[in-house]
Structure formats: structure tokens, C-alpha cells
Amino acid sequence: MPVIPPVGPRVFEGGVVSSSVLGSAGEMAGVFAYQSSEVDWCEDNYQHYDTVAEFYNTVSNVSFFIFSPIMMYLLHPYARERTRAVHLVWLMMMVVGVFSAYYHMTLSYMGQMLDELSILWVLAIGYTLWFPRRLFPAFIRSRSQFACLMFLAATISTLSSFAKPTINAYALNCVSLHILYILQLELRSCSDPRIHRLALVTVAWWALAISCWLSDRLLCSFWKRIHFCYLHSFWHVLISVASAHGCALFAYFDAQSEIPEAKPELRYWPENRWNLGMPYLSVREGSTQRKQC
């Protein structure tokens, strides 16, 4: 395992560096140090490489770089009709993949914070784009105002996340409960059986993913006894799939509300006839009448 040498007094031409400067340098080095995070996952550390703490938890982040470009391509017609900001979700998902890989490679405090904060901002962008207009707070008059509110909330959450980093991941997962509540409200006004099926599949993928996350976190001793400590790596793959399904689902609700003239239709790639593969929206391009955000 790489070892960061201790920061001690160093003499330069001008003399000895002051203790305050050394303290600041030591603290900065500490947040990047291997295993400086308070959270350590179930996978055994340094089993394959001396420089990679959790090998499978690191390489499983490749799923973010597989599904994100695919969904960016599939949802491009919808983004062109609605807003190109939709692509920000998938760009940020790839940023999540980068920071998550760095975190699990080093188990550093900085890696943990970058991983969790990138997820926070993905959620903020998703809420900004797809939160139903009819559910806006009474003092919000437009989606641009709602975007400002979400930016403020995400900024405050970013700053407060440094207070107790060990609970950040639990707090982020609790946001899923609110998303499920919004989904239930949207489904009440939708009679399309294909959309209800997609919602069911999305929730199933999410439930499987969160089960792996919680099991790895809370039942690690059991998994170690049977030598199967890889559930967090499964989480990375499953949450990527769940996110792709969920984004397509909420994009459909948004399109029905904001650009109904585009006649959004749920389709699947590569096999639409059997509803197999990645869900996306087919829209009628070149619509002239559009609602403004």
C-alpha cells in the first residue's frame, strides 16, 4: 500500500518552515491519503494491486461509462426538442464514475466527498429538469426559479455534507423515497400500461441495487464468512441500469406535460417489440409550439 511520508520540519534556504504551514500541508495531504475515509466497504483491501484498495468496487464503475453515452444518444431527440441540459445528467453520471473509481481505489476522504457530492449534483440536475411543474412550491413561478432553488439547496447540502461524512450516503439514498413518491403521483394520471410496466421494472432495479448497497454495508460479517464481498460492485452496475430506466420514465412524464405536441412514445433499444433493452423516448421532431421552461 502506498504510504505518504509524514510531514515534518523541512529546511529551505530561508530557514525552517513554520509549524502552521506544516500543519496546513499535513491536513491537505491527509484528506488525499489512502484509507483516510471513515467508510470502508466489505471488499478486502489490496487483494490484487498495491495501489488499488478495492479492485472490484473500482472497476465496476465502468458501467457508468457504458450506459451514460448510450442513454445520451438515445435521448438526444428528446433533448433537442426539450432542452440540451438533459445531457448534463449523463455527463455528470460519468463524473460520478470517475470519482467513485477514485474513491474505491484510494478509500481517501477526498475521494469519498467527491463521489458523494457528484451524486448530489446529479440528483439536483434531475430534479431541476423533471420535477413536475404542478408540484412546484407556491412561491415558485417558473422552472428557472425552481432551478435557482435547487442550486441553492444543492449548495447548502454540499457545505453541510462535510459536517458528518459517514451519514452522507444514507441521506442521498433517502432522496430515493421522495422520488418514489413523485413517481406514484405521476402514475395516477397515466393510463399507458407500457409506462406502468416501465415504472415497475425501474423500481425493481432500484430495489435490487439498494438491497446490495445495504447488505454490503450492514451485513458485511456474513458475506465475509462465505467469501463473497462484492455486493457494492453489483450496486454500481444495478444503479446505472436503474438510473437509465428512471430517467427515461421521468423524461416521458416531462415530455407529456411540457411538449405534448412532440407526441412522445416509449421505445426500447435494441428490441422494441419485446420491450427489451434500454428505454428511451421517440418524439416528433421539429415541433413548432413549445412551452417555455
N, C-alpha and C positions, 0 to 999 in steps of 0.2 A: 504494500500500500504506500502511495506517495506520502512523504512526510514533509510538512512545511517547517523549516527550521525556526527555532524560537527567535523572537525579535529581541535582541539585546543591544547594549550601547555600542554604537559604531563610530569610529573616529574618522573625521574628514580633515581636510586641510584647515578648515576654520575652527576645528575643535570637536568636542563631543556633542552629539545631537541631544537636545533637551528631552527630558522624560515625557513631557506632554506630547511631543511629536512622535516619540517612540510608541506611546500608548495609542495614539490615533492610528499609526501604521499597523500596530498589532491587532487592534479591533477590526480594521479593514481586512487584513489578511485572514482573521478568524472567521468572518462570515463566508469567505470563499473556501475555507478549509474542508477537506474531506471529512465526512461524518460530523460536521458541525451542526447539522439539523437535529432537532429533538425527536424527529419522527424517523423510525427505521422500520421498513416493511419486512414481511415474513421471509422473503427470499434470502438465503445465505449470502453473505458478502464475499466478494473477491474469490469466487469459485472458478472463474475462467480466465480473468485477466487481472493483473495487479493494479491497473488503472481504472477498472470498471467495478464499482461496488455491487450493483445488482444487474447482472448481464441480461436476463430475460425481461426484467422491467424496463431496461433501457431500449433493447432492440424492438420490443413490441410497439414502440411509438411510431414505427414505420407505417402503421395503419393510418395515422393522421395524414401522411403524405401520399397515401393511396386513394383514400376516399375523398379528400378535400378537392383535388384537381378534377376528379370525376364529377362531383356534385357542382363544382363551379361551371364546368362545361354544360352539364345537363340543365342547370337552372339559368343559363345565360339568356335564353329568350325571355324568360320571366323578368330577369333583372333589367333587360333592355327596355321592356315595357313599363316596369315599375320604378326601379332605381338601381343604379350600378352599385350602390352601397351594399347590396346583397352580397357582393363578392368579398366584402370585408369579413364576413363571418368565416368564410373558408380560408382566407389569408391568415386570420387570427387563429384558426384551428391548426394551421401548420406552425404558427408561432408556439402554440401550446405544445405541439410535438417536439419542437426544438428544446424548449425549456424543460419539459418533462424528461426528455432523454438526458439532458444535462444534470437535472436533479438526481435521477436514479443512478447516473454514472458516478456522481460525487457524494450524494447524500449531504450536500452542503446546505447551510442556512440560506444562502443567496439563491441556490437552485430551487429550494422549496418555495421561497417567496415569489420567484419569477414564474414558477409553474402555477401556483395558486392565483396569482394576480392576472396572469394571461387568461385563465378560465373565467375569472370575474369579469374581465372586459369582453370576452366572447358573449357572456350572458347579457351584459349591458347593451351590446350592439344588437343582439337578438330581440331583447325587449323593445329597443328603440324602433326596430323595423316592423315587428309583428305584433306588438301588444294591441289588442282591439281598440279602435278609436272610441267605441261606445262605453268602454270601461275606464276611460281617462278620468282622473280626479276632476272635480267640478271647476277648479281654478285653471285647468289646462284647456286652452282654446285650439291648439293645433299640434300636429306631430312634431314640428320644430321646437315648440315649447316643451313637449314631452321629452324630446331628445336632450334638451338642456337639463331637465330634471334628472334624467338617467345619468348624464355626465356628472352632475353634482353628487348623486348618490354613489356612483362608482368611485369617484374621487375620495369621498369621505370613507367609504369602505376600504379603499386602498390604504389610506393612512391608519385607520383603526386596526387593520389586519396585523400590524406589527406589534400590537399590544399582547396578543396571546396566539402565536402562530400555530400551536398544536390543535386549536379548535377551528382553524380556517376551513379545512377540508370538510368538516361536518357541516359548517354553516353554508358552504357552497352547495352541498348536496341537499340541504333543506330547501333551497330555492326550487328544486325539482317538484316539491309538494305544491308550491304555488303554480308552477307550470301545469301540473296535472289538474288543478282546479280550473285554470283558464281553459284547458282542453275540454273539460267536462261542460263548461258553459258554451263553448263553440259547437260542440256536438249536438246540443239541444236544438239548434237551429239548422242542422244539416240532416238531410234525409238520404243522402247518397250512400248506399251500402259499401261501396268501394272505399269511401273515406272512413267509415266506421271500422272497416277491416284494417285499414292502414293505421288508425289510431290504436286498435288492439295490438297489432304487431309492434308498433312503436313502444307502447307501454311494456310489452313482453320483453323486448330487447333491453329497455331501461331497467326493468326489474331484475333480469338476469345479470346485467352489468353491476347494479348496486349490490346485489347479493354477493358477487365475487369481491367487491371492494370491502364490504362489511365483514365478510368471512375471513378475508386475509388480515384485516385489522384486529378483529375481536377473537378469532378462533385460531390464532397462529400456532399455539402449542399443539393443537390437534393435527394440523396439517404437517407440522414438523415431525410428529410421531409416525406419520405414514409417508414421509419424504415426498410431499407434494406441496411445494411452497410457491406456486406460480400463479395464484389467482389474481394478483394485482396486474400481471401482464395480460391476463384474459380481460380484465376491466378495460384496459386501453383499447383493445380491439372491439369489444362489445359496445363501449360508449361511443366509439367512432361510428359504428353501424346505427346505433340508436339516434345519434345526433343527425345523421343523414336523413333518416326516416322522419324525425321530428321536425327538421327544418322544411322538408318538402310538405309536411302536413300543415304547418302554420303558414307557409307561403301560399298554400291553396286557400286557406281561410282569408288571408290578407287580399289575395287577388279577387276573390269573390266579393269582397267588400269595397276595395279601392279601385279595381279596374275590371268590373264585371263585363264591360264591352269586349275585353280580350278573350272572353269565353274560356277560362282556364279549365283544363282537363287533366286529371291524374293519369300518368302513364308510368310504365316501368321499363328500365333498361337492364339487361338486353332483351328480355322476353316479356312483352306487354300482355300477350294473350292469356298467359297463365299467372299474371301478377307476380312474376319472379324477378328479383334483382333490385336495383336501386330506384326508388320512386322519384319522379320529377314532374314538372308541370309543362304541358303543351298549351301554348297560348296563341291566339290570333295576332300576328304581328302587324304593326302599322296602324294601331287603333288611334283615332284622332281625338276622341273625347276622353280626357283623363282627369281624375281627381288630383288635386294638389296635396302634397304632404304638409 
